[in-house]
Amino acid sequence: MKSPCVYLLASRRNGTLYIGVTSNLIGRVWQHEQGVCAGFTARYGVLGSSLARG
């Protein structure tokens, strides 16, 4: 079973922050980077991603 993970993304345009929760961090960040998900990334773009485990 995968554990839930909280992640943070930043907008390319103005630095707006997005906080998400997922149990598949690598897959979810990839979805944001590829624009697969309508919503934050479609509206603001993704500056980059940084993965951290705690």
Residue frames as a rotation matrix with the C-alpha (Angstrom) as fourth column:
MET 1
0.578 0.816 0.000 0.00
0.816 -0.578 0.000 0.00
0.000 0.000 -1.000 0.00
LYS 2
-0.335 -0.672 0.661 1.31
0.637 -0.678 -0.367 3.43
0.694 0.298 0.655 -0.91
SER 3
-0.248 0.170 -0.954 1.35
0.863 -0.408 -0.297 6.18
-0.439 -0.897 -0.045 1.69
PRO 4
0.777 0.543 0.319 -0.29
0.626 -0.722 -0.295 9.55
0.070 0.429 -0.901 1.06
CYS 5
-0.367 -0.919 -0.142 2.08
0.898 -0.390 0.204 12.37
-0.243 -0.052 0.969 0.18
VAL 6
0.712 0.492 -0.502 1.64
0.376 -0.870 -0.320 16.15
-0.594 0.039 -0.804 0.14
TYR 7
-0.241 -0.800 0.549 3.31
0.953 -0.087 0.291 18.03
-0.185 0.594 0.783 -2.74
LEU 8
0.335 0.222 -0.916 3.78
0.207 -0.965 -0.158 21.66
-0.919 -0.137 -0.370 -3.73
LEU 9
-0.062 -0.313 0.948 3.91
0.998 0.000 0.065 23.19
-0.020 0.950 0.312 -7.23
ALA 10
-0.207 -0.051 -0.977 4.56
0.238 -0.971 0.000 26.79
-0.949 -0.233 0.213 -8.28
SER 11
0.787 0.571 0.234 3.14
0.416 -0.210 -0.885 28.73
-0.456 0.794 -0.403 -11.23
ARG 12
-0.149 -0.820 0.553 5.50
0.988 -0.101 0.118 29.82
-0.041 0.564 0.825 -14.02
ARG 13
0.147 0.311 0.939 3.70
0.595 -0.786 0.167 33.11
0.790 0.534 -0.301 -14.43
ASN 14
0.236 0.073 0.969 3.41
-0.421 -0.891 0.170 34.56
0.876 -0.448 -0.179 -10.96
GLY 15
-0.754 -0.656 0.029 4.60
-0.329 0.339 -0.882 32.01
0.568 -0.674 -0.471 -8.40
THR 16
0.197 0.887 0.418 1.09
-0.945 0.057 0.323 30.99
0.263 -0.458 0.849 -7.29
LEU 17
-0.802 -0.543 0.251 1.41
-0.597 0.747 -0.294 27.89
-0.028 -0.385 -0.922 -5.14
TYR 18
0.294 0.835 -0.464 -0.59
-0.728 0.511 0.457 24.67
0.619 0.203 0.758 -5.44
ILE 19
-0.615 -0.407 0.675 -0.72
-0.754 0.554 -0.353 22.05
-0.230 -0.726 -0.648 -2.70
GLY 20
0.238 0.680 -0.694 -1.88
-0.776 0.563 0.285 18.55
0.584 0.470 0.662 -3.57
VAL 21
-0.142 -0.208 0.968 -2.14
-0.764 0.645 0.026 15.13
-0.629 -0.736 -0.250 -1.96
THR 22
0.449 0.242 -0.860 -1.57
-0.783 0.570 -0.249 11.82
0.430 0.786 0.445 -3.74
SER 23
0.642 -0.282 0.713 -0.49
-0.309 0.755 0.578 8.25
-0.701 -0.592 0.398 -3.10
ASN 24
0.450 -0.528 0.720 1.47
0.852 0.495 -0.170 8.17
-0.266 0.690 0.673 -6.38
LEU 25
0.431 -0.276 -0.859 3.75
0.111 -0.929 0.354 11.21
-0.895 -0.248 -0.370 -6.20
ILE 26
-0.650 -0.760 -0.031 5.93
0.046 -0.080 0.996 10.58
-0.759 0.646 0.087 -9.25
GLY 27
-0.528 0.530 0.663 2.92
0.849 0.344 0.401 9.80
-0.016 0.775 -0.632 -11.44
ARG 28
0.516 0.798 -0.311 0.96
0.802 -0.577 -0.151 12.82
-0.300 -0.172 -0.938 -10.23
VAL 29
0.117 -0.561 -0.820 3.83
-0.045 -0.827 0.560 15.27
-0.992 -0.029 -0.122 -10.74
TRP 30
-0.832 -0.383 0.401 4.32
0.330 0.240 0.913 13.84
-0.446 0.892 -0.073 -14.25
GLN 31
-0.036 0.910 0.414 0.61
0.999 0.041 -0.004 14.47
-0.021 0.413 -0.910 -14.95
HIS 32
0.632 0.224 -0.742 0.99
0.360 -0.933 0.025 18.10
-0.687 -0.283 -0.670 -13.88
GLU 33
-0.284 -0.858 -0.429 4.16
-0.117 -0.413 0.903 18.58
-0.952 0.307 0.017 -15.96
GLN 34
-0.855 -0.022 0.518 2.52
0.467 0.402 0.788 17.07
-0.225 0.915 -0.334 -19.07
GLY 35
-0.780 0.602 -0.168 -0.68
-0.616 -0.786 0.042 19.10
-0.107 0.136 0.985 -18.67
VAL 36
-0.812 0.466 -0.353 -2.80
0.279 0.839 0.467 15.95
0.514 0.281 -0.811 -18.45
CYS 37
-0.304 0.684 -0.663 -4.93
0.929 0.060 -0.364 17.44
-0.209 -0.727 -0.654 -15.68
ALA 38
-0.043 0.374 0.926 -7.21
0.400 -0.843 0.359 20.34
0.915 0.386 -0.113 -16.39
GLY 39
0.793 0.324 -0.516 -7.07
0.597 -0.247 0.763 22.84
0.120 -0.913 -0.389 -13.58
PHE 40
0.684 -0.542 -0.488 -4.05
0.050 -0.632 0.773 24.46
-0.727 -0.553 -0.406 -11.95
THR 41
-0.315 -0.920 0.235 -1.44
0.362 0.112 0.925 23.45
-0.877 0.376 0.298 -14.52
ALA 42
-0.090 0.356 0.930 -3.70
0.993 -0.038 0.111 24.31
0.075 0.934 -0.350 -17.45
ARG 43
0.841 0.526 0.125 -4.41
0.508 -0.848 0.151 27.72
0.185 -0.063 -0.981 -15.97
TYR 44
0.873 -0.483 -0.066 -1.06
-0.349 -0.714 0.608 28.66
-0.341 -0.507 -0.791 -14.40
GLY 45
0.505 -0.742 -0.441 1.60
-0.302 0.327 -0.896 26.30
0.809 0.585 -0.059 -15.79
VAL 46
0.942 -0.258 -0.214 4.16
0.317 0.483 0.816 24.49
-0.107 -0.837 0.537 -13.66
LEU 47
0.661 -0.751 0.003 7.49
-0.750 -0.660 -0.029 26.11
0.023 0.017 -1.000 -12.81
GLY 48
-0.330 -0.749 -0.575 9.10
-0.552 0.647 -0.526 22.83
0.766 0.144 -0.627 -11.86
SER 49
0.794 0.598 -0.111 8.88
-0.276 0.518 0.810 20.11
0.542 -0.612 0.576 -9.33
SER 50
-0.427 -0.866 0.262 10.85
-0.693 0.127 -0.709 19.01
0.580 -0.484 -0.655 -6.35
LEU 51
0.481 0.591 -0.647 10.23
-0.074 0.763 0.642 15.72
0.874 -0.260 0.411 -4.62
ALA 52
-0.516 -0.596 0.616 10.79
-0.707 -0.110 -0.698 15.23
0.484 -0.796 -0.365 -0.91
ARG 53
0.165 0.524 -0.836 10.04
0.207 0.810 0.548 12.36
0.964 -0.263 0.025 1.37
GLY 54
-0.385 -0.288 0.877 9.45
-0.712 -0.512 -0.481 12.69
0.587 -0.810 -0.008 5.05
